[in-house]
Amino acid sequence: MSLKHAHIVYCHPSGDSLTSEVRDAFIKGLDDSDKTHTISDLYGQDFQTDITESEYLRDAYYDNKLPLAADVLVEQELVNAANALVFIYPVFWSEAPALSRT
């Protein structure tokens, strides 16, 4: 299978970083090769890292009667539409950092 459409999950708090340059260079490579892409910018979207009680109850008890959050449904659609997933984030001390709110 060849790459046609990539979904990028990007996570960095600063627009002025090596990580943002990597993102931009990757997107340029996709554009130059006539590939399409979508992007989820976790900081830009104010992505909530904490699980809510309703999310916990749905997942812990396999209760699919409880609805998924609208933002989760959007992300699922983006992932399902892609034939490649790309994660771009900084690596500190050889580990991926958690998205943090300070």
MOCORLIN-V420552 format. One record per helix or strand. SS is the DSSP state (H for helix, E for strand). FROM is the first residue (numbers start at 1). TO is the last residue. If there is no record, write none. Layout:
# MOCORLIN-V420552
ss | from | to
SS | FROM | TO
SS | FROM | TO
This chain:
# MOCORLIN-V420552
ss | from | to
E | 5 | 11
H | 18 | 32
E | 36 | 41
H | 53 | 60
H | 70 | 81
E | 84 | 89
E | 91 | 92
E | 95 | 96
